[in-house]
Amino acid sequence: MVEMELNKIVINEKRHEQLIVLKEKQGERLLPIIIGLAEASAIKMKLGGFNPPRPLTHDLLFSTIQILDANLEKIIIDKLENNTFFAKLVIKSASGETKIADARPSDSIALAVRAAVPIYVEEDVLKNAEAIK
């Protein structure tokens, strides 16, 4: 697995496209992922320091994980199939048990920025994404 970090968010309202770009933390490789407007906005708001008066969906999920005495440990983008990325949330329970939840990369990254946890991408995903370019 390769640790990545959020490099940039591009919102093109005219073309109705939103893109997040992950950058290899100890290297130069980039991974662009097209995401929905709601997820791009949620990520951008959190990074911009905006605190809504009521919790947004990702804030609610992060709060729920905490209330259950669990911790989001990391997220992993683990598969690229038919030009669609797949991700996993790695959650550790209060008892120390690790649980894995299937998730979209966009939602995973929105949670990762709230929890300040690492973002990992499987090496095969990076290689397969590079082959698509």
ZABARO-336136 format. One line per field, with one value per atom (N, C-alpha, C): x, y, z; residue number from 1. Coordinates in steps of 0.2 Angstrom, whole numbers, always signed. Example, Ala and Ser with C-alpha at 12.3 -4.5 7.8 and 13.67 -1.06 7.14 Angstrom:
! ZABARO-336136
u: +66_+62_+66_+64_+68_+64;
v: -28_-22_-16_-11_-5_+0;
w: +39_+39_+39_+35_+36_+39;
seq: 1_1_1_2_2_2;
! end
This chain:
! ZABARO-336136
u: +4_+0_+4_+2_+5_+2_+5_+2_+1_-5_-6_-9_-9_-12_-16_-21_-25_-21_-21_-16_-21_-26_-31_-38_-42_-49_-51_-54_-56_-63_-67_-74_-75_-78_-80_-87_-90_-97_-100_-97_-99_-100_-95_-95_-98_-100_-103_-98_-92_-87_-83_-82_-78_-72_-66_-61_-56_-54_-49_-43_-38_-31_-27_-26_-21_-14_-9_-2_+1_+6_+10_+14_+13_+16_+24_+27_+34_+36_+33_+34_+31_+30_+27_+21_+19_+13_+7_+2_-4_-10_-15_-21_-27_-30_-36_-42_-47_-53_-59_-64_-70_-75_-77_-82_-88_-93_-99_-98_-103_-102_-103_-108_-109_-103_-99_-93_-88_-87_-82_-83_-89_-91_-89_-91_-90_-83_-79_-71_-69_-71_-68_-70_-76_-79_-75_-73_-70_-62_-59_-52_-52_-58_-58_-60_-61_-63_-70_-74_-81_-85_-88_-92_-99_-103_-110_-114_-119_-123_-126_-127_-129_-125_-124_-119_-121_-116_-117_-117_-118_-118_-111_-106_-99_-98_-100_-99_-103_-109_-113_-110_-108_-105_-98_-94_-88_-90_-95_-97_-100_-104_-106_-101_-96_-90_-87_-86_-83_-88_-94_-99_-99_-98_-98_-91_-87_-80_-76_-76_-72_-68_-63_-59_-58_-59_-57_-49_-46_-39_-36_-39_-36_-42_-41_-45_-40_-43_-39_-43_-40_-43_-40_-44_-41_-43_-47_-49_-51_-50_-52_-55_-61_-65_-69_-69_-73_-73_-67_-66_-69_-71_-74_-69_-68_-64_-68_-65_-68_-64_-67_-63_-65_-61_-63_-62_-66_-65_-62_-56_-54_-55_-59_-62_-60_-57_-55_-60_-63_-68_-65_-69_-66_-62_-65_-62_-55_-53_-47_-49_-55_-56_-56_-54_-54_-59_-63_-69_-68_-70_-69_-76_-77_-83_-82_-86_-85_-88_-85_-87_-84_-87_-85_-78_-74_-68_-69_-74_-76_-78_-83_-85_-79_-75_-69_-65_-63_-59_-62_-69_-72_-72_-72_-71_-64_-59_-52_-50_-52_-51_-54_-59_-62_-58_-56_-53_-45_-43_-35_-32_-34_-31_-28_-23_-20_-24_-23_-26_-21_-23_-19_-22_-18_-20_-16_-19_-16_-11_-6_-1_-4_-8_-11_-16_-20_-24_-20_-15_-11_-8_-6_-4_-9_-15_-21_-23_-23_-26_-21_-14_-9_-10_-12_-13_-19_-24_-30_-29_-24_-22_-21;
v: -6_+0_+6_+11_+18_+23_+27_+32_+38_+41_+47_+52_+58_+64_+68_+71_+75_+81_+82_+87_+93_+91_+97_+94_+99_+98_+103_+100_+104_+104_+110_+110_+114_+111_+114_+114_+120_+120_+120_+123_+123_+116_+112_+105_+100_+102_+98_+92_+94_+89_+91_+86_+87_+82_+84_+80_+81_+75_+76_+73_+75_+73_+71_+64_+62_+62_+63_+63_+58_+54_+50_+54_+52_+56_+56_+50_+49_+49_+52_+51_+56_+55_+60_+58_+51_+49_+53_+54_+57_+52_+53_+49_+53_+55_+59_+54_+57_+53_+58_+56_+60_+59_+64_+63_+67_+66_+70_+77_+82_+88_+89_+85_+85_+83_+78_+75_+80_+83_+88_+94_+96_+102_+101_+94_+92_+92_+90_+90_+97_+101_+108_+112_+111_+115_+113_+107_+105_+108_+107_+109_+117_+120_+128_+130_+125_+127_+129_+128_+130_+124_+127_+123_+124_+120_+121_+121_+125_+125_+118_+114_+107_+102_+96_+91_+89_+89_+87_+79_+76_+68_+65_+68_+65_+67_+73_+75_+70_+68_+64_+57_+54_+48_+48_+53_+53_+53_+57_+58_+51_+48_+41_+36_+36_+32_+33_+40_+42_+40_+41_+40_+32_+28_+21_+18_+23_+22_+18_+20_+17_+23_+21_+26_+24_+29_+28_+27_+22_+21_+24_+22_+24_+22_+25_+23_+20_+15_+12_+12_+14_+14_+7_+2_-4_-8_-4_-8_-2_-4_+0_-5_-4_-9_-6_-6_-3_+5_+7_+15_+17_+13_+15_+13_+17_+16_+13_+9_+6_+8_+8_+10_+6_+6_+3_+8_+8_+12_+6_+8_+3_+6_+3_+6_+1_+4_+0_+1_-4_-4_-3_-1_+0_-6_-12_-18_-20_-16_-17_-21_-23_-27_-22_-24_-20_-22_-17_-18_-15_-18_-15_-14_-7_-6_-3_-6_-4_+3_+7_+14_+17_+22_+26_+30_+30_+34_+42_+45_+51_+52_+48_+48_+46_+41_+39_+45_+49_+55_+60_+61_+66_+64_+58_+56_+56_+55_+55_+62_+67_+74_+76_+73_+75_+71_+65_+61_+62_+66_+67_+60_+55_+49_+48_+43_+42_+39_+41_+38_+34_+28_+23_+21_+19_+16_+10_+5_-1_+0_-3_-2_-4_-9_-11_-6_-2_+3_+9_+10_+16_+14_+7_+5_+5_+2_+2_+9_+13_+20_+23_+22_+25_+22_+16_+13_+16_+18_+21_+28_+32_+39_+39;
w: +0_+0_+0_-3_-4_+0_+4_+8_+3_+3_-1_+3_+0_+3_-2_+1_-4_-6_-13_-16_-18_-21_-23_-25_-25_-27_-32_-38_-43_-44_-44_-45_-51_-56_-62_-63_-61_-61_-68_-73_-80_-83_-81_-84_-79_-73_-68_-66_-66_-64_-58_-54_-48_-47_-46_-46_-40_-36_-31_-34_-32_-34_-28_-27_-22_-24_-20_-22_-17_-20_-16_-11_-5_+1_+0_-2_-2_-10_-14_-21_-25_-32_-36_-40_-39_-42_-40_-45_-43_-45_-41_-43_-43_-49_-50_-49_-45_-45_-45_-50_-51_-45_-42_-37_-38_-33_-34_-31_-32_-30_-22_-20_-12_-9_-11_-8_-8_-14_-15_-11_-10_-6_+1_+3_+10_+12_+7_+9_+9_+4_+3_+9_+12_+18_+24_+25_+31_+30_+25_+24_+25_+23_+23_+30_+35_+42_+43_+38_+39_+44_+49_+54_+53_+50_+49_+56_+56_+62_+64_+60_+61_+57_+60_+56_+49_+45_+38_+39_+33_+33_+36_+33_+35_+42_+44_+51_+56_+54_+58_+58_+53_+53_+57_+56_+61_+68_+70_+77_+79_+75_+77_+78_+74_+75_+82_+84_+90_+96_+95_+101_+102_+97_+98_+101_+103_+106_+101_+95_+90_+87_+83_+79_+72_+68_+61_+60_+59_+59_+52_+46_+40_+35_+29_+23_+18_+14_+9_+2_-3_-9_-12_-13_-14_-21_-25_-31_-36_-42_-48_-53_-54_-59_-63_-70_-74_-73_-72_-71_-65_-60_-54_-48_-44_-38_-32_-28_-22_-16_-10_-4_+2_+7_+13_+19_+24_+30_+35_+38_+43_+50_+54_+60_+66_+71_+77_+82_+85_+90_+97_+102_+109_+111_+109_+112_+108_+103_+99_+93_+91_+85_+79_+74_+68_+63_+61_+57_+50_+45_+38_+35_+33_+30_+22_+18_+11_+10_+6_+5_-2_-4_-10_-8_-12_-10_-8_-12_-10_-3_-1_+6_+11_+9_+13_+14_+9_+10_+14_+13_+17_+24_+26_+33_+35_+31_+33_+34_+31_+33_+39_+41_+48_+53_+52_+57_+57_+52_+51_+51_+47_+47_+40_+39_+33_+27_+21_+15_+12_+11_+7_+1_-4_-11_-12_-14_-16_-22_-22_-28_-35_-35_-41_-44_-39_-41_-44_-41_-45_-51_-52_-59_-64_-62_-66_-68_-64_-65_-70_-69_-74_-81_-81_-88_-92_-88_-91_-94_-91_-94_-101;
seq: 1_1_1_2_2_2_3_3_3_4_4_4_5_5_5_6_6_6_7_7_7_8_8_8_9_9_9_10_10_10_11_11_11_12_12_12_13_13_13_14_14_14_15_15_15_16_16_16_17_17_17_18_18_18_19_19_19_20_20_20_21_21_21_22_22_22_23_23_23_24_24_24_25_25_25_26_26_26_27_27_27_28_28_28_29_29_29_30_30_30_31_31_31_32_32_32_33_33_33_34_34_34_35_35_35_36_36_36_37_37_37_38_38_38_39_39_39_40_40_40_41_41_41_42_42_42_43_43_43_44_44_44_45_45_45_46_46_46_47_47_47_48_48_48_49_49_49_50_50_50_51_51_51_52_52_52_53_53_53_54_54_54_55_55_55_56_56_56_57_57_57_58_58_58_59_59_59_60_60_60_61_61_61_62_62_62_63_63_63_64_64_64_65_65_65_66_66_66_67_67_67_68_68_68_69_69_69_70_70_70_71_71_71_72_72_72_73_73_73_74_74_74_75_75_75_76_76_76_77_77_77_78_78_78_79_79_79_80_80_80_81_81_81_82_82_82_83_83_83_84_84_84_85_85_85_86_86_86_87_87_87_88_88_88_89_89_89_90_90_90_91_91_91_92_92_92_93_93_93_94_94_94_95_95_95_96_96_96_97_97_97_98_98_98_99_99_99_100_100_100_101_101_101_102_102_102_103_103_103_104_104_104_105_105_105_106_106_106_107_107_107_108_108_108_109_109_109_110_110_110_111_111_111_112_112_112_113_113_113_114_114_114_115_115_115_116_116_116_117_117_117_118_118_118_119_119_119_120_120_120_121_121_121_122_122_122_123_123_123_124_124_124_125_125_125_126_126_126_127_127_127_128_128_128_129_129_129_130_130_130_131_131_131_132_132_132_133_133_133;
! end
